[in-house]
Amino acid sequence: MPNILFLTSNKDFYEDLSGQIALYAKDFQVIENMDSSLAIDLIILDENRQQINSLRQQHPKAPIILLQKQKDANIQESVLNSIIYKPLSLENLLNQIRSKLVLLDNSTDGYLYFNQYELRPLDKEIYNERNGETIKLTEKEVAIIKFLYKNKDKIVSKNDLLQEVWGYSPDVSTHTIETHIYRLRQKVEHEDTSAQLIVTEDGGYKLIL
């Protein structure tokens, strides 16, 4: 579930827009706290373009969508920065969010680096810098690693991982997670303790960084 940081000085606007996103795009999580421990996938910035540079320093890979009342020639759009002029259309905003996230996944900016591994989501593969091996992954395996990476500072429960990767499907259980994690470890780690990818702690899982 992508985490979207929504920054605005208008509390009513935040509650209205975040509520609509929650209603019509349940696959997104909107947050308003810049100090959140959650990894930020995309930023919606309301009016305050002066914040763009500092936000880019804090979140170099997160696309920024700036909401503006009037056109401003001083703002440059790019792969990571875009502008939506008010009054905005919710459909247009959601389309922009999805397209930016897809562009990010399709670029090297979308690669995740940790513990001498490089995850390449679009190609469904992970590269091991220790031995130069590139391992093909399934879509579920990529989703598991991405979710653990987003929550890299805490232990992720089996239920949370199950909900994120499989949703509310009644056909899967925590045993499904255990099986996928086991196969993923076997595929990537090759029983090499120095190349551990995921560890089990307190009944949940954590990515080795």
C-alpha positions as CSV (number, residue, x, y, z in Angstrom):
1,M,0.0,0.0,0.0
2,P,1.7,3.3,-1.1
3,N,2.1,5.9,1.6
4,I,1.1,9.4,0.4
5,L,2.3,12.4,2.4
6,F,-0.2,15.2,2.1
7,L,1.0,18.6,3.2
8,T,-1.4,21.6,3.5
9,S,-2.1,24.4,5.9
10,N,-5.8,24.0,5.3
11,K,-7.1,21.3,7.8
12,D,-10.5,21.2,6.2
13,F,-9.0,20.6,2.8
14,Y,-6.8,17.9,4.2
15,E,-9.7,16.1,5.8
16,D,-11.9,16.4,2.7
17,L,-9.3,15.3,0.1
18,S,-7.8,12.5,2.2
19,G,-11.3,11.3,2.9
20,Q,-12.1,11.1,-0.8
21,I,-8.9,9.3,-1.6
22,A,-9.6,6.8,1.2
23,L,-13.1,6.3,-0.3
24,Y,-12.2,5.9,-4.0
25,A,-8.6,4.6,-3.8
26,K,-8.4,2.2,-0.9
27,D,-5.0,1.0,-2.0
28,F,-3.4,4.3,-0.9
29,Q,-2.7,5.5,2.7
30,V,-2.7,9.2,3.2
31,I,-0.7,10.6,6.1
32,E,0.0,14.2,7.3
33,N,2.9,13.8,9.6
34,M,6.3,14.6,8.1
35,D,8.0,12.9,11.1
36,S,6.2,9.6,10.4
37,S,8.4,6.5,10.6
38,L,6.6,5.2,7.4
39,A,8.5,5.3,4.1
40,I,7.0,8.0,1.8
41,D,6.1,6.9,-1.7
42,L,4.6,10.1,-3.0
43,I,4.0,13.7,-1.8
44,I,1.0,16.0,-2.4
45,L,2.0,19.5,-1.6
46,D,-0.7,22.2,-1.4
47,E,0.4,25.6,-2.7
48,N,3.7,25.9,-0.7
49,R,6.2,25.5,-3.6
50,Q,9.0,26.8,-1.4
51,Q,9.0,23.4,0.3
52,I,9.9,21.5,-2.8
53,N,13.7,21.7,-2.5
54,S,13.7,20.7,1.2
55,L,11.2,17.8,0.5
56,R,13.4,16.6,-2.4
57,Q,16.4,16.5,-0.1
58,Q,14.4,14.5,2.5
59,H,12.7,12.2,0.0
60,P,14.9,12.1,-3.1
61,K,12.9,9.4,-4.9
62,A,9.3,10.4,-3.9
63,P,7.3,12.0,-6.7
64,I,5.9,15.4,-5.7
65,I,2.5,16.6,-7.0
66,L,2.1,20.4,-6.4
67,L,-1.5,21.7,-6.1
68,Q,-1.6,25.3,-7.4
69,K,-4.3,28.0,-7.9
70,Q,-2.4,29.8,-10.6
71,K,0.2,29.0,-13.1
72,D,3.8,29.8,-12.1
73,A,6.5,29.9,-14.7
74,N,9.2,29.4,-12.0
75,I,8.1,25.9,-11.3
76,Q,9.7,23.2,-13.5
77,E,7.8,20.0,-14.1
78,S,9.9,16.8,-14.4
79,V,9.6,13.0,-14.0
80,L,9.4,13.4,-10.2
81,N,7.6,16.8,-10.0
82,S,4.3,17.7,-11.5
83,I,1.6,20.3,-11.0
84,I,-2.2,20.1,-10.9
85,Y,-4.1,23.4,-11.0
86,K,-7.1,24.1,-8.9
87,P,-10.0,23.5,-8.9
88,L,-8.8,19.9,-9.1
89,S,-10.5,16.8,-10.3
90,L,-10.2,13.8,-8.0
91,E,-10.0,11.5,-11.0
92,N,-7.2,13.5,-12.5
93,L,-5.3,13.5,-9.1
94,L,-5.7,9.7,-8.7
95,N,-4.5,9.1,-12.3
96,Q,-1.5,11.4,-11.7
97,I,-0.7,9.5,-8.4
98,R,-0.8,6.1,-10.1
99,S,1.1,7.2,-13.2
100,K,3.9,8.7,-11.0
101,L,4.2,5.6,-8.9
102,V,4.3,3.4,-12.1
103,L,7.0,5.7,-13.6
104,L,9.0,5.4,-10.4
105,D,8.8,1.6,-10.4
106,N,9.9,1.6,-14.1
107,S,13.0,3.6,-13.4
108,T,16.3,3.0,-11.6
109,D,15.0,5.4,-9.0
110,G,12.6,2.7,-8.0
111,Y,15.4,0.2,-7.2
112,L,15.7,-0.6,-3.5
113,Y,19.2,-1.1,-2.0
114,F,19.9,-3.0,1.2
115,N,22.4,-5.5,2.7
116,Q,24.3,-5.7,-0.6
117,Y,21.1,-6.5,-2.5
118,E,19.4,-4.5,-5.3
119,L,15.7,-5.1,-5.8
120,R,14.5,-4.3,-9.3
121,P,10.7,-4.3,-9.0
122,L,9.8,-3.9,-12.7
123,D,12.1,-6.7,-13.8
124,K,11.0,-8.9,-10.9
125,E,14.5,-9.7,-9.9
126,I,17.0,-9.1,-7.1
127,Y,20.8,-8.7,-7.6
128,N,23.3,-10.0,-5.1
129,E,26.4,-7.8,-5.1
130,R,28.3,-10.5,-3.1
131,N,28.5,-12.9,-6.0
132,G,27.1,-11.1,-9.0
133,E,24.0,-13.3,-9.1
134,T,20.7,-12.1,-10.4
135,I,17.7,-14.0,-9.1
136,K,14.3,-13.9,-10.8
137,L,11.4,-13.3,-8.4
138,T,7.6,-13.8,-8.5
139,E,5.2,-10.8,-8.3
140,K,4.3,-11.9,-4.7
141,E,8.0,-12.2,-3.7
142,V,8.6,-8.6,-5.0
143,A,5.6,-7.4,-3.0
144,I,6.8,-9.1,0.1
145,I,10.3,-7.5,-0.1
146,K,8.9,-4.1,-0.9
147,F,6.5,-4.1,2.1
148,L,9.2,-5.3,4.4
149,Y,11.5,-2.5,3.1
150,K,8.8,0.1,3.7
151,N,8.6,-1.0,7.3
152,K,12.3,-1.6,7.6
153,D,12.5,-0.2,11.1
154,K,10.0,-2.6,12.7
155,I,8.9,-6.2,12.7
156,V,6.0,-6.9,10.3
157,S,3.4,-9.4,11.6
158,K,2.3,-12.3,9.4
159,N,-1.2,-10.9,9.3
160,D,-0.1,-7.5,8.1
161,L,2.1,-9.0,5.4
162,L,-0.8,-11.3,4.4
163,Q,-3.2,-8.4,4.2
164,E,-0.8,-6.2,2.2
165,V,0.2,-8.8,-0.4
166,W,-2.9,-10.9,-0.7
167,G,-5.6,-8.5,0.5
168,Y,-8.6,-10.0,2.3
169,S,-8.7,-13.2,0.2
170,P,-10.3,-16.0,2.3
171,D,-8.3,-18.6,0.4
172,V,-5.0,-17.8,2.0
173,S,-3.6,-18.1,5.6
174,T,-0.5,-17.3,7.5
175,H,0.8,-20.6,6.3
176,T,0.9,-19.1,2.8
177,I,3.2,-16.4,4.1
178,E,5.4,-18.8,5.8
179,T,5.7,-20.9,2.7
180,H,6.5,-17.9,0.5
181,I,9.1,-16.5,2.9
182,Y,10.8,-20.0,3.1
183,R,11.0,-20.3,-0.6
184,L,12.2,-16.8,-1.0
185,R,15.0,-17.4,1.5
186,Q,16.0,-20.6,-0.2
187,K,16.1,-18.9,-3.6
188,V,18.1,-15.9,-2.6
189,E,20.2,-16.9,0.5
190,H,21.4,-20.3,-0.6
191,E,21.9,-21.1,3.1
192,D,24.6,-18.5,3.3
193,T,24.3,-16.8,6.7
194,S,26.2,-13.7,5.5
195,A,23.6,-13.2,2.8
196,Q,20.5,-13.3,5.0
197,L,17.6,-11.5,3.4
198,I,14.8,-11.8,6.0
199,V,14.8,-12.8,9.6
200,T,12.0,-14.0,11.8
201,E,11.5,-12.1,15.1
202,D,8.7,-12.3,17.6
203,G,6.4,-14.1,15.2
204,G,6.9,-11.6,12.4
205,Y,9.5,-10.7,9.8
206,K,12.1,-8.1,9.3
207,L,14.4,-7.2,6.3
208,I,18.1,-7.3,7.0
209,L,19.5,-3.9,6.1
